[in-house]
Structures are given as structure tokens and as C-alpha cells.
Amino acid sequence: MTNQRPYPRHAAPHTPLRPMWCCRACGQQWPCPTARLLLKSEYADNNVSLSLYLCGLFYEATRDLYRLNPAGAPDPADMFARFVAWGRQA
């Protein structure tokens, strides 16, 4: 893993804006397609670590989104697909 940013210094990073869990750079639901590519690249040699990291984010995002809107709590299956399931794909 290198310390170089994979995007220009003036650009906002594709990281989550919490507690809404949207992308700071593009405004899409995080992880956005670009964030997914960057994470896959960063964890290319360690898919287990990527899965563990994504599971932690899945928990944090579900908790944050539930606290923001308990009546419209996120669907667990949708949250799993959004945060965890894509990480196992080749």
C-alpha cells in the first residue's frame, strides 16, 4: 500500500460523510462506485481484511442511519448488499 492519494489533491476524497453515509466527493450513497474501486485496490492482497472492515462500517452505518430516522430504519438486507456483499466479488 502506498501513501499517495489516488485522486488529485484538490479533489474531495470518496469517503463517507457521516451520519448520512453519502460520499463527500460525489454525493452518492457511500460506498459509491469509485470508493468501492479504491477499497478493492487498497485491499487487493487481503480480501479478509476488506470484509472485516466493511462489516464494521455496515454496523456503524446502520446504527447512524437508524438514529437519524428510527421510523424509516434501513433494511438490513439492503444495508448488507450496500456495505458487505460487493466486497466478496472477484
WOUR-V98993 format. One record per run of one state. SS is the DSSP state (~ for helix, > for strand, _ for the rest). FROM is the first residue (numbers start at 0). LEN is the number of residues. Records with the same first field share a line. If there is no record, write none. Layout:
# WOUR-V98993
SS->FROM-LEN / FROM-LEN
This chain:
# WOUR-V98993
_->0-15 / 17-4 / 23-5 / 29-3 / 42-4 / 68-1 / 72-3 / 83-1 / 88-2
>->15-2 / 21-2 / 28-1
~->32-10 / 46-22 / 69-3 / 75-8 / 84-4
